[in-house]
Amino acid sequence: MKLLTSTAVATVLASLVATAAHAGPVKPQPNKDKCYGISLAGKNDCAAGAGTSCAGTSKRDYAGNAWKYVAKGTCAAIKTPKGAGSLTPKG
């Protein structure tokens, strides 16, 4: 069996670190609002319900139970193909 080069090992380790970074909640951001229904699949900051346990786990675009941080006061103005963003989870 071939030994991995130091470059290959570094690449694998970097990948593992990047994956682990999405495993937990995103640090609270008091100057931002949680905006539901605006994130793309896998790009949510955290979750509000089944199927989106936390950061980066949403399975579909614009999921109403997944949120993303946005600048305070801008959520409702964000338009998506499924409607505007919401400060509360969307059914």
Secondary structure, 3 states (H helix, E strand, C coil): CCCCCHHHHHHHHHHHHHHHHCCCCCCCCCCEEEEECCCCCCCCCEECCCCCCCCCCCCCCCCCCEEEEEECCCHHHCEECCEECECCCCC
